[in-house]
Amino acid sequence: MACCRGQPCEAIFTSRVARRSLSRYRKKGLDAIEQALVDGAAAAGLEGARVLDLGGGVGTVQAELLAAGAERGEVVELVDAYEPYARELARSRGLGDRTSFRVLDLLEQPSAVEPVDVVVLNRVVCCSADGLELTAAAARLARRTLLLSYPRDVWWIRAAARLQNAGQRLLRRTFRVFVHRPAELTAAAARGGLEVEQYGGTAIWEYAIMRRRA
């Protein structure tokens, strides 16, 4: 969960979190959901593709898409704490000249980001009340494919979110977790001309691979 709106994220997604994210990736690689997203994108071919990883943190999914054949990638984040670790990962993978990192709010500056072939929105919508709007914006930017993941909309996930939000209130933080309805997320992307090609998930997370309609 690497992205939300404004200052609340900066209290959660710190340099320490970014460093741990990079360390975990180096030790274990992608998790099951991330690997499914990469595999789904690669199945349709990535040769020459440009990738936009919204809220991508240190850029692990982007790095794997580049390794799978994509040409260039960019991480767009709200939190600048991830930037040095994203650049370190890119250098270590030999991708320094094929990647970039920017800090901006897509919903406030929609014209600042150009459409690309593949857009990644991995575990981002759960960190924002504007998850549906962010999904719609991501869909508009995806010329070919949107890789979307989100928490399952089941009672135990909603209960866990309520507990986490209660803890944030006790700590006097304004950051909150949101469990959006999957049908509403995919409908938001469908209004941008995409349709679901593949679903999957784990006990906690679900993903949807969406393609632009011909």
DRENPA-3360 file (N, C-alpha, C; in nm, 2 decimals, always signed):
BEGIN
1 = MACCRGQP = +0.09/-0.12/+0.00/+0.00/+0.00/+0.00/+0.09/+0.12/+0.00 ~ +0.11/+0.18/-0.11/+0.21/+0.28/-0.12/+0.16/+0.42/-0.15 ~ +0.03/+0.44/-0.16/-0.02/+0.57/-0.21/-0.15/+0.60/-0.15 ~ -0.17/+0.73/-0.12/-0.30/+0.78/-0.07/-0.31/+0.93/-0.11 ~ -0.38/+1.01/-0.03/-0.39/+1.15/-0.07/-0.32/+1.24/+0.04 ~ -0.22/+1.32/+0.01/-0.17/+1.42/+0.09/-0.09/+1.37/+0.21 ~ -0.08/+1.46/+0.32/+0.00/+1.43/+0.43/-0.03/+1.30/+0.51 ~ -0.15/+1.25/+0.52/-0.17/+1.13/+0.60/-0.07/+1.02/+0.56;
9 = CEAIFTSR = -0.04/+1.01/+0.43/+0.05/+0.90/+0.39/+0.19/+0.91/+0.44 ~ +0.23/+1.03/+0.45/+0.37/+1.06/+0.49/+0.40/+1.00/+0.63 ~ +0.30/+1.00/+0.72/+0.31/+0.94/+0.85/+0.32/+0.79/+0.85 ~ +0.27/+0.73/+0.75/+0.27/+0.58/+0.74/+0.38/+0.53/+0.65 ~ +0.39/+0.58/+0.53/+0.49/+0.53/+0.44/+0.62/+0.61/+0.45 ~ +0.70/+0.57/+0.54/+0.82/+0.65/+0.58/+0.94/+0.58/+0.51 ~ +1.06/+0.64/+0.52/+1.18/+0.58/+0.47/+1.21/+0.44/+0.53 ~ +1.17/+0.42/+0.65/+1.19/+0.29/+0.71/+1.10/+0.19/+0.64;
17 = VARRSLSR = +0.98/+0.22/+0.61/+0.89/+0.13/+0.54/+0.94/+0.10/+0.40 ~ +0.99/+0.21/+0.33/+1.05/+0.19/+0.20/+1.17/+0.10/+0.20 ~ +1.26/+0.12/+0.30/+1.38/+0.03/+0.31/+1.34/-0.11/+0.33 ~ +1.24/-0.13/+0.41/+1.19/-0.27/+0.44/+1.13/-0.33/+0.31 ~ +1.06/-0.25/+0.24/+1.00/-0.30/+0.11/+1.10/-0.35/+0.02 ~ +1.21/-0.27/+0.00/+1.32/-0.31/-0.09/+1.38/-0.43/-0.04 ~ +1.41/-0.44/+0.09/+1.48/-0.56/+0.15/+1.39/-0.68/+0.13 ~ +1.26/-0.67/+0.16/+1.17/-0.79/+0.14/+1.17/-0.84/+0.00;
25 = YRKKGLDA = +1.17/-0.75/-0.10/+1.17/-0.79/-0.24/+1.30/-0.86/-0.28 ~ +1.41/-0.81/-0.23/+1.54/-0.87/-0.26/+1.55/-1.01/-0.20 ~ +1.49/-1.03/-0.09/+1.49/-1.16/-0.02/+1.39/-1.26/-0.08 ~ +1.27/-1.21/-0.11/+1.16/-1.30/-0.14/+1.10/-1.28/-0.28 ~ +1.14/-1.17/-0.35/+1.08/-1.14/-0.48/+0.93/-1.09/-0.47 ~ +0.86/-1.10/-0.57/+0.72/-1.06/-0.57/+0.63/-1.16/-0.49 ~ +0.52/-1.11/-0.44/+0.43/-1.20/-0.37/+0.33/-1.25/-0.48 ~ +0.24/-1.34/-0.43/+0.15/-1.41/-0.53/+0.07/-1.31/-0.61;
33 = IEQALVDG = +0.01/-1.21/-0.55/-0.07/-1.12/-0.63/+0.01/-1.04/-0.73 ~ +0.13/-0.99/-0.69/+0.21/-0.92/-0.78/+0.26/-1.00/-0.89 ~ +0.30/-1.13/-0.86/+0.34/-1.22/-0.97/+0.23/-1.25/-1.07 ~ +0.11/-1.26/-1.02/-0.01/-1.28/-1.11/-0.03/-1.16/-1.20 ~ -0.01/-1.04/-1.15/-0.02/-0.92/-1.23/+0.08/-0.92/-1.34 ~ +0.21/-0.95/-1.31/+0.31/-0.95/-1.40/+0.29/-1.05/-1.51 ~ +0.26/-1.17/-1.46/+0.23/-1.28/-1.56/+0.12/-1.25/-1.65 ~ +0.01/-1.19/-1.60/-0.10/-1.16/-1.69/-0.06/-1.06/-1.79;
41 = AAAAGLEG = +0.02/-0.96/-1.75/+0.06/-0.86/-1.85/+0.15/-0.92/-1.95 ~ +0.24/-1.00/-1.91/+0.34/-1.06/-2.00/+0.27/-1.16/-2.10 ~ +0.16/-1.22/-2.06/+0.09/-1.31/-2.14/+0.05/-1.25/-2.27 ~ +0.01/-1.12/-2.26/-0.03/-1.04/-2.38/+0.08/-0.98/-2.46 ~ +0.20/-0.99/-2.41/+0.32/-0.94/-2.48/+0.35/-0.80/-2.42 ~ +0.48/-0.78/-2.39/+0.52/-0.65/-2.34/+0.63/-0.58/-2.42 ~ +0.66/-0.64/-2.53/+0.77/-0.58/-2.62/+0.74/-0.44/-2.65 ~ +0.83/-0.35/-2.61/+0.82/-0.21/-2.65/+0.72/-0.13/-2.56;
49 = ARVLDLGG = +0.66/-0.19/-2.46/+0.56/-0.13/-2.39/+0.61/-0.03/-2.29 ~ +0.54/+0.08/-2.26/+0.57/+0.17/-2.16/+0.48/+0.14/-2.04 ~ +0.53/+0.15/-1.92/+0.46/+0.12/-1.80/+0.45/+0.24/-1.70 ~ +0.34/+0.25/-1.64/+0.32/+0.35/-1.54/+0.27/+0.28/-1.41 ~ +0.35/+0.29/-1.30/+0.32/+0.22/-1.18/+0.27/+0.33/-1.08 ~ +0.14/+0.34/-1.06/+0.08/+0.45/-0.98/+0.09/+0.40/-0.83 ~ +0.15/+0.48/-0.75/+0.16/+0.44/-0.61/+0.25/+0.32/-0.59 ~ +0.35/+0.31/-0.68/+0.43/+0.18/-0.69/+0.54/+0.17/-0.59;
57 = GVGTVQAE = +0.55/+0.26/-0.50/+0.65/+0.24/-0.39/+0.79/+0.24/-0.45 ~ +0.87/+0.13/-0.42/+1.01/+0.12/-0.47/+1.01/+0.07/-0.61 ~ +0.90/+0.04/-0.67/+0.89/+0.00/-0.81/+0.92/-0.14/-0.84 ~ +0.88/-0.23/-0.75/+0.91/-0.37/-0.78/+0.83/-0.43/-0.89 ~ +0.70/-0.40/-0.90/+0.62/-0.45/-1.01/+0.67/-0.40/-1.15 ~ +0.70/-0.27/-1.15/+0.75/-0.21/-1.27/+0.88/-0.27/-1.31 ~ +0.97/-0.30/-1.22/+1.10/-0.36/-1.25/+1.08/-0.50/-1.31 ~ +0.99/-0.58/-1.26/+0.96/-0.71/-1.32/+0.90/-0.70/-1.46;
65 = LLAAGAER = +0.81/-0.60/-1.48/+0.76/-0.58/-1.61/+0.86/-0.54/-1.71 ~ +0.96/-0.46/-1.67/+1.07/-0.43/-1.76/+1.15/-0.55/-1.79 ~ +1.18/-0.63/-1.69/+1.25/-0.75/-1.71/+1.18/-0.85/-1.80 ~ +1.05/-0.84/-1.80/+0.97/-0.93/-1.89/+0.95/-0.88/-2.03 ~ +1.01/-0.76/-2.06/+1.00/-0.72/-2.20/+0.96/-0.57/-2.22 ~ +0.90/-0.51/-2.12/+0.86/-0.37/-2.14/+0.98/-0.28/-2.16 ~ +0.96/-0.17/-2.23/+1.07/-0.09/-2.27/+1.11/+0.02/-2.17 ~ +1.01/+0.09/-2.12/+1.03/+0.20/-2.02/+0.93/+0.19/-1.91;
73 = GEVVELVD = +0.96/+0.25/-1.79/+0.86/+0.25/-1.68/+0.88/+0.38/-1.60 ~ +0.77/+0.41/-1.53/+0.78/+0.53/-1.44/+0.69/+0.49/-1.32 ~ +0.75/+0.53/-1.20/+0.67/+0.52/-1.08/+0.62/+0.66/-1.04 ~ +0.49/+0.68/-1.02/+0.44/+0.80/-0.98/+0.38/+0.78/-0.84 ~ +0.43/+0.86/-0.74/+0.40/+0.84/-0.60/+0.36/+0.97/-0.54 ~ +0.29/+0.96/-0.43/+0.26/+1.08/-0.34/+0.37/+1.10/-0.23 ~ +0.45/+0.99/-0.21/+0.54/+0.99/-0.09/+0.68/+0.99/-0.15 ~ +0.76/+1.09/-0.12/+0.90/+1.10/-0.17/+0.99/+1.01/-0.10;
81 = AYEPYARE = +0.95/+0.95/+0.02/+1.04/+0.86/+0.09/+1.08/+0.74/+0.01 ~ +1.00/+0.70/-0.09/+1.03/+0.58/-0.17/+1.14/+0.61/-0.28 ~ +1.16/+0.74/-0.31/+1.24/+0.77/-0.43/+1.39/+0.71/-0.42 ~ +1.46/+0.73/-0.32/+1.60/+0.68/-0.32/+1.61/+0.53/-0.33 ~ +1.51/+0.46/-0.27/+1.51/+0.31/-0.28/+1.46/+0.26/-0.41 ~ +1.37/+0.34/-0.48/+1.33/+0.30/-0.61/+1.45/+0.32/-0.71 ~ +1.53/+0.43/-0.69/+1.64/+0.45/-0.78/+1.75/+0.34/-0.75 ~ +1.76/+0.30/-0.62/+1.86/+0.20/-0.59/+1.82/+0.07/-0.65;
89 = LARSRGLG = +1.69/+0.03/-0.65/+1.65/-0.09/-0.71/+1.67/-0.09/-0.86 ~ +1.64/+0.02/-0.92/+1.66/+0.03/-1.07/+1.80/+0.02/-1.10 ~ +1.89/+0.08/-1.03/+2.04/+0.07/-1.06/+2.08/-0.08/-1.04 ~ +2.04/-0.14/-0.93/+2.08/-0.28/-0.91/+2.03/-0.38/-1.01 ~ +1.92/-0.35/-1.07/+1.87/-0.43/-1.18/+1.91/-0.39/-1.32 ~ +2.00/-0.29/-1.33/+2.04/-0.25/-1.45/+1.94/-0.17/-1.53 ~ +1.84/-0.11/-1.46/+1.73/-0.04/-1.53/+1.73/+0.11/-1.51 ~ +1.85/+0.16/-1.46/+1.85/+0.30/-1.43/+1.82/+0.40/-1.55;
97 = DRTSFRVL = +1.85/+0.36/-1.67/+1.83/+0.44/-1.79/+1.69/+0.41/-1.85 ~ +1.61/+0.32/-1.79/+1.48/+0.29/-1.84/+1.37/+0.32/-1.75 ~ +1.40/+0.38/-1.63/+1.29/+0.41/-1.54/+1.30/+0.55/-1.49 ~ +1.20/+0.60/-1.43/+1.19/+0.73/-1.37/+1.10/+0.73/-1.25 ~ +1.11/+0.83/-1.16/+1.03/+0.84/-1.04/+0.98/+0.98/-1.03 ~ +0.85/+1.00/-1.01/+0.80/+1.14/-0.98/+0.70/+1.14/-0.87 ~ +0.70/+1.25/-0.80/+0.60/+1.27/-0.69/+0.50/+1.37/-0.73 ~ +0.37/+1.32/-0.74/+0.26/+1.41/-0.78/+0.13/+1.34/-0.74;
105 = DLLEQPSA = +0.03/+1.42/-0.74/-0.11/+1.37/-0.71/-0.18/+1.36/-0.84 ~ -0.20/+1.24/-0.90/-0.27/+1.22/-1.03/-0.40/+1.29/-1.03 ~ -0.48/+1.28/-0.92/-0.62/+1.34/-0.93/-0.61/+1.49/-0.93 ~ -0.51/+1.55/-0.88/-0.50/+1.70/-0.88/-0.43/+1.75/-1.01 ~ -0.35/+1.66/-1.07/-0.27/+1.70/-1.19/-0.29/+1.59/-1.29 ~ -0.41/+1.57/-1.34/-0.43/+1.46/-1.44/-0.36/+1.48/-1.57 ~ -0.34/+1.60/-1.61/-0.27/+1.63/-1.74/-0.12/+1.61/-1.73 ~ -0.07/+1.59/-1.61/+0.08/+1.58/-1.59/+0.13/+1.44/-1.63;
113 = VEPVDVVV = +0.04/+1.35/-1.65/+0.08/+1.21/-1.68/+0.02/+1.17/-1.81 ~ +0.11/+1.12/-1.90/+0.06/+1.08/-2.04/+0.02/+0.94/-2.04 ~ -0.07/+0.90/-2.13/-0.11/+0.76/-2.14/+0.00/+0.67/-2.18 ~ +0.00/+0.55/-2.13/+0.10/+0.45/-2.15/+0.03/+0.32/-2.19 ~ +0.11/+0.22/-2.22/+0.05/+0.09/-2.26/+0.00/+0.01/-2.14 ~ +0.07/+0.01/-2.03/+0.03/-0.07/-1.91/+0.03/+0.02/-1.79 ~ -0.08/+0.02/-1.72/-0.08/+0.10/-1.59/-0.10/+0.00/-1.48 ~ -0.02/+0.02/-1.37/-0.03/-0.07/-1.25/-0.09/+0.01/-1.14;
121 = LNRVVCCS = -0.19/-0.05/-1.07/-0.26/+0.01/-0.96/-0.27/-0.10/-0.85 ~ -0.15/-0.13/-0.79/-0.14/-0.24/-0.70/-0.15/-0.20/-0.56 ~ -0.26/-0.24/-0.49/-0.28/-0.21/-0.34/-0.27/-0.07/-0.32 ~ -0.34/+0.01/-0.40/-0.34/+0.16/-0.39/-0.47/+0.21/-0.35 ~ -0.58/+0.15/-0.41/-0.71/+0.21/-0.39/-0.76/+0.19/-0.24 ~ -0.70/+0.10/-0.17/-0.74/+0.08/-0.03/-0.69/+0.18/+0.06 ~ -0.60/+0.27/+0.01/-0.54/+0.37/+0.09/-0.61/+0.51/+0.07 ~ -0.72/+0.51/-0.01/-0.77/+0.64/-0.05/-0.93/+0.63/-0.05;
129 = ADGLELTA = -0.99/+0.73/+0.00/-1.14/+0.74/-0.01/-1.17/+0.77/-0.16 ~ -1.08/+0.81/-0.24/-1.10/+0.84/-0.38/-1.06/+0.72/-0.47 ~ -1.07/+0.60/-0.42/-1.02/+0.49/-0.49/-1.09/+0.47/-0.62 ~ -1.22/+0.50/-0.63/-1.30/+0.48/-0.75/-1.25/+0.58/-0.86 ~ -1.23/+0.71/-0.81/-1.18/+0.81/-0.90/-1.04/+0.78/-0.95 ~ -0.96/+0.73/-0.86/-0.82/+0.69/-0.90/-0.82/+0.58/-1.00 ~ -0.91/+0.48/-0.98/-0.92/+0.37/-1.08/-0.97/+0.42/-1.22 ~ -1.06/+0.51/-1.22/-1.11/+0.57/-1.34/-1.00/+0.64/-1.41;
137 = AAARLARR = -0.92/+0.72/-1.34/-0.81/+0.80/-1.40/-0.70/+0.70/-1.45 ~ -0.67/+0.59/-1.38/-0.58/+0.49/-1.43/-0.62/+0.43/-1.55 ~ -0.75/+0.40/-1.56/-0.81/+0.34/-1.68/-0.80/+0.43/-1.80 ~ -0.82/+0.56/-1.78/-0.80/+0.65/-1.90/-0.66/+0.65/-1.95 ~ -0.57/+0.63/-1.86/-0.42/+0.64/-1.90/-0.37/+0.51/-1.96 ~ -0.45/+0.40/-1.95/-0.41/+0.27/-2.00/-0.45/+0.25/-2.14 ~ -0.35/+0.25/-2.23/-0.38/+0.23/-2.37/-0.41/+0.08/-2.40 ~ -0.35/-0.01/-2.32/-0.38/-0.15/-2.34/-0.43/-0.22/-2.22;
145 = TLLLSYPR = -0.36/-0.21/-2.11/-0.38/-0.30/-1.99/-0.38/-0.22/-1.86 ~ -0.47/-0.25/-1.77/-0.47/-0.20/-1.64/-0.46/-0.32/-1.54 ~ -0.36/-0.32/-1.46/-0.33/-0.42/-1.36/-0.38/-0.36/-1.22 ~ -0.49/-0.42/-1.17/-0.55/-0.36/-1.05/-0.56/-0.46/-0.94 ~ -0.52/-0.43/-0.82/-0.55/-0.51/-0.70/-0.60/-0.44/-0.59 ~ -0.67/-0.50/-0.50/-0.75/-0.44/-0.39/-0.79/-0.54/-0.29 ~ -0.82/-0.50/-0.16/-0.86/-0.60/-0.06/-0.99/-0.67/-0.10 ~ -1.01/-0.79/-0.06/-1.13/-0.86/-0.08/-1.24/-0.79/+0.01;
153 = DVWWIRAA = -1.36/-0.78/-0.05/-1.48/-0.72/+0.02/-1.55/-0.83/+0.09 ~ -1.50/-0.87/+0.20/-1.56/-0.98/+0.29/-1.55/-0.93/+0.43 ~ -1.63/-0.99/+0.52/-1.65/-0.93/+0.65/-1.53/-0.92/+0.73 ~ -1.44/-1.03/+0.72/-1.32/-1.02/+0.81/-1.22/-0.91/+0.76 ~ -1.22/-0.88/+0.63/-1.13/-0.78/+0.58/-1.19/-0.64/+0.63 ~ -1.32/-0.63/+0.62/-1.38/-0.50/+0.66/-1.36/-0.48/+0.81 ~ -1.37/-0.59/+0.89/-1.35/-0.58/+1.04/-1.20/-0.54/+1.06 ~ -1.11/-0.60/+0.99/-0.97/-0.57/+1.01/-0.94/-0.42/+0.97;
161 = ARLQNAGQ = -1.01/-0.37/+0.87/-0.99/-0.23/+0.83/-1.05/-0.14/+0.94 ~ -1.16/-0.18/+1.00/-1.22/-0.09/+1.11/-1.12/-0.09/+1.23 ~ -1.06/-0.21/+1.26/-0.96/-0.21/+1.37/-0.84/-0.12/+1.34 ~ -0.79/-0.13/+1.22/-0.68/-0.05/+1.18/-0.71/+0.10/+1.19 ~ -0.82/+0.13/+1.14/-0.86/+0.27/+1.15/-0.88/+0.32/+1.29 ~ -0.93/+0.24/+1.37/-0.95/+0.27/+1.52/-0.81/+0.30/+1.58 ~ -0.71/+0.22/+1.54/-0.58/+0.24/+1.59/-0.52/+0.37/+1.54 ~ -0.55/+0.40/+1.41/-0.50/+0.53/+1.36/-0.56/+0.65/+1.43;
169 = RLLRRTFR = -0.69/+0.64/+1.47/-0.75/+0.74/+1.54/-0.69/+0.76/+1.68 ~ -0.66/+0.65/+1.75/-0.59/+0.65/+1.88/-0.46/+0.72/+1.87 ~ -0.39/+0.70/+1.76/-0.26/+0.76/+1.74/-0.27/+0.90/+1.68 ~ -0.39/+0.95/+1.67/-0.42/+1.09/+1.62/-0.37/+1.11/+1.48 ~ -0.37/+1.00/+1.40/-0.34/+1.01/+1.26/-0.47/+1.01/+1.17 ~ -0.46/+1.08/+1.06/-0.58/+1.09/+0.97/-0.58/+0.98/+0.86 ~ -0.47/+0.91/+0.85/-0.47/+0.80/+0.75/-0.58/+0.70/+0.78 ~ -0.65/+0.65/+0.67/-0.75/+0.55/+0.69/-0.74/+0.44/+0.58;
177 = VFVHRPAE = -0.79/+0.32/+0.61/-0.79/+0.21/+0.51/-0.94/+0.20/+0.46 ~ -0.95/+0.18/+0.33/-1.08/+0.17/+0.27/-1.10/+0.04/+0.19 ~ -1.21/-0.03/+0.21/-1.25/-0.15/+0.13/-1.35/-0.11/+0.03 ~ -1.31/-0.09/-0.09/-1.41/-0.06/-0.20/-1.47/-0.18/-0.26 ~ -1.59/-0.17/-0.31/-1.65/-0.29/-0.37/-1.59/-0.32/-0.50 ~ -1.54/-0.44/-0.53/-1.47/-0.47/-0.65/-1.56/-0.44/-0.78 ~ -1.69/-0.46/-0.77/-1.77/-0.44/-0.89/-1.77/-0.29/-0.92 ~ -1.76/-0.20/-0.82/-1.76/-0.06/-0.84/-1.62/-0.02/-0.90;
185 = LTAAAARG = -1.51/-0.08/-0.86/-1.38/-0.05/-0.91/-1.37/-0.09/-1.06 ~ -1.42/-0.21/-1.09/-1.41/-0.25/-1.23/-1.50/-0.18/-1.32 ~ -1.62/-0.13/-1.26/-1.71/-0.05/-1.34/-1.65/+0.09/-1.37 ~ -1.57/+0.14/-1.27/-1.51/+0.27/-1.30/-1.41/+0.25/-1.41 ~ -1.33/+0.14/-1.41/-1.24/+0.12/-1.52/-1.31/+0.09/-1.66 ~ -1.43/+0.02/-1.65/-1.50/-0.01/-1.77/-1.55/+0.12/-1.84 ~ -1.58/+0.22/-1.76/-1.63/+0.35/-1.82/-1.52/+0.41/-1.90 ~ -1.39/+0.37/-1.87/-1.28/+0.42/-1.94/-1.24/+0.33/-2.06;
193 = GLEVEQYG = -1.33/+0.24/-2.09/-1.31/+0.15/-2.21/-1.24/+0.02/-2.19 ~ -1.23/-0.02/-2.06/-1.16/-0.15/-2.04/-1.26/-0.25/-2.00 ~ -1.22/-0.38/-2.01/-1.30/-0.49/-1.97/-1.21/-0.59/-1.90 ~ -1.27/-0.66/-1.80/-1.20/-0.76/-1.73/-1.16/-0.88/-1.81 ~ -1.04/-0.92/-1.81/-0.99/-1.04/-1.88/-0.96/-1.15/-1.78 ~ -0.92/-1.12/-1.66/-0.88/-1.22/-1.57/-0.90/-1.17/-1.43 ~ -0.95/-1.26/-1.34/-0.97/-1.23/-1.20/-0.88/-1.33/-1.12 ~ -0.85/-1.30/-1.00/-0.78/-1.40/-0.91/-0.77/-1.34/-0.78;
201 = GTAIWEYA = -0.71/-1.41/-0.68/-0.69/-1.36/-0.55/-0.65/-1.46/-0.45 ~ -0.63/-1.41/-0.33/-0.59/-1.48/-0.21/-0.69/-1.46/-0.10 ~ -0.67/-1.50/+0.02/-0.76/-1.49/+0.13/-0.78/-1.34/+0.16 ~ -0.69/-1.26/+0.13/-0.69/-1.11/+0.16/-0.71/-1.02/+0.04 ~ -0.64/-1.05/-0.07/-0.63/-0.96/-0.18/-0.70/-1.03/-0.30 ~ -0.75/-0.94/-0.39/-0.80/-0.98/-0.52/-0.73/-0.90/-0.63 ~ -0.73/-0.95/-0.75/-0.68/-0.87/-0.86/-0.77/-0.88/-0.98 ~ -0.76/-0.78/-1.07/-0.83/-0.79/-1.20/-0.73/-0.74/-1.30;
209 = IMRRRA = -0.72/-0.81/-1.41/-0.64/-0.77/-1.53/-0.74/-0.72/-1.63 ~ -0.73/-0.60/-1.67/-0.83/-0.54/-1.76/-0.77/-0.49/-1.89 ~ -0.83/-0.52/-2.00/-0.78/-0.48/-2.13/-0.87/-0.38/-2.20 ~ -0.81/-0.30/-2.28/-0.89/-0.21/-2.36/-0.97/-0.28/-2.47 ~ -1.09/-0.24/-2.48/-1.18/-0.31/-2.58/-1.13/-0.27/-2.72 ~ -1.14/-0.36/-2.81/-1.10/-0.33/-2.95/-1.19/-0.24/-3.02;
% end
